[in-house]
Amino acid sequence: MIIENITSNIAELNDANLEGLTIDEVFFDDESRLKRIQRVKAESGEELALRLPTGFRELKDGDILQQTAEKIFVAKMKPTDVLVIAPRSIQEALVVAHTLGNRHLQAQFFDAESQFGAEVMVVRYDHTVEHHLEHAGAPYSRGEYVMPEAFRHAEHTH
């Protein structure tokens, strides 16, 4: 089966829409969720081919890949090992951001209404970053989270 478009997300459906359907999940990690052309395998073992249009940005957790009369194939994002940095002040935030920016780390920023429940900066886990945060005394925690967007490499020139 070739999937050429993502039309909706399972979060947009109600219980009546899902009644009688088997949900077959297809798992993606941070890298594979960005690929527009790939072969994947659902939990049931069924193989799917993605050939998404040029300009495709990324798969989101819950995207419906394909729906038949009996089954719905749903994209599920694997959790990512991250450091959740919660600076106590704007100065601490700027120092941490400057230091991590010099490493060209991919970062995402969230507010108190997010899954993190606070204004935080989130980066992929890296032991040297963890060591720096410990040395700087910046509050952080480590955990595995399904990220709303993939971490992307920030292109730059000097």
N, C-alpha and C positions, 0 to 999 in steps of 0.2 A: 504494500500500500504506500503510495507517494503522497506526502502532505506538502501542499504548495502555499498554504495560507493559514494564519491563525485568526479566527473570527471572533472568539469570545473566551471568557475565563469562567471557570466553574463557580467562582464567587458571585457571578451575575445570575446564576440559576437558582431556582427555589426547589424545595423538596418535590413538588409535583413534576418539575422538569426531569428530575433524577429518578423518579419512581420506575422501577423495573429495569433500570440500567445497571450493568456491572461497571464499576470504575476500575480501569486498568492503568496503573501509574507507570510513567516512564521517568527515570531519574536522570538528572543533569547536574554536573558540577559547575563551578564558576567559569571554566574554560569552554565546556561543551555547550553551555546555554547561549554562547555568542556565535556559534557556528550555524550558518544558514543552510549548509549542505552537509548531511551526515546520515549514517545509518545508526539506528538505535533499537534497543530491545525492551519491550514492555515487561512488566512483572510476570505476565502470563507466558512469556517466551516468544510472543509474536513480534516479528521484525517490522519496523517502519522505516521509511526513507523520508528525510526532510529535504526539500528543495524549495526553500523560502525565497521570496523575491529580493532582488537587489535593493539595498536600503533597509533591509531587516536589521533591527537593532539588537534585540535579545529576547529570549523566552523569559516569561515571568512565571512564578509559582502559581499553579492552577490553570495555566493556559490549556485550552482544549485543542488537542492536536487533530483528533478525528472523532466523529460520533457516528455510530451505526444504530440500527433499531434496538440492538441488544447491549451495546457496549459503548463506553466513552473512554478515550485515551487522554489522560491528563498529565501534563508536565509537572513534575515535582522537583524542586531544587534541593540538593543535598546541603546540609549545614556546612558552614565555613568556620574554621578555627580562627578566631579573631581576638584582638585586644580592644577592649572598650575603654577609652580614655575619658575621664570625667574631671577636667581641670576645675580647681576651686575659684579661680579668678581669670579675668581677661588676660592679665599679664602671664599667668602660667599657661594659658591656652596658646598665646602667641609664641612663647618660648618653645613649647612642645611642637607646635605646628611648623615653626621655622626650622627646628632641628630635623624633624621628620621630612619636611619638604626638601631639605638638602640631600636626602637619601632617595628622592623621587618616588616615595611610597605612594601607593594608591590608597586613598582615604575616602570615607563617606561620613557625612555629618547629619546628626539627628537632633530633634527637639524633644521636649518632655512628653509629647503625645505619641512618640514612637514606641516600638517594642522595648526600647531600653529604659523608658520612663524618666529620662533626663536629657539635658543638652550634652551630647557626647560626640567624640570623634572616634571612628572605628577603622582599624587597619587590620590586614591579615596578620596572623601571628608570625612573629619573628623573634628568635631568642635575643638578638642584639638590641632590638627595640625594647623588649621587656627589660633587659639589663639597664638600658638608658633611662627608662621610666622609673625603675627602682632607684637608680643613682640620683635622679633629679627629684625624687620624692613626689612625683605626679601620681594622683590616684588612678588606678586602672583595675580592670578585671579581665580574665581570660574566659572565653566560652565559645560554644558552637552555636551559630545562629544561621537561619535561612535569611540571606540578605535580599532586600527588595530589588537590588540591582547587582550586576556582576562588578567585581573590581576590574578596572581597566587600566592598562598601562598609559600613563600620561606622556604623550610625545613632547619632547623639548629639544632645544638647541642651545648651545652656549656661544 
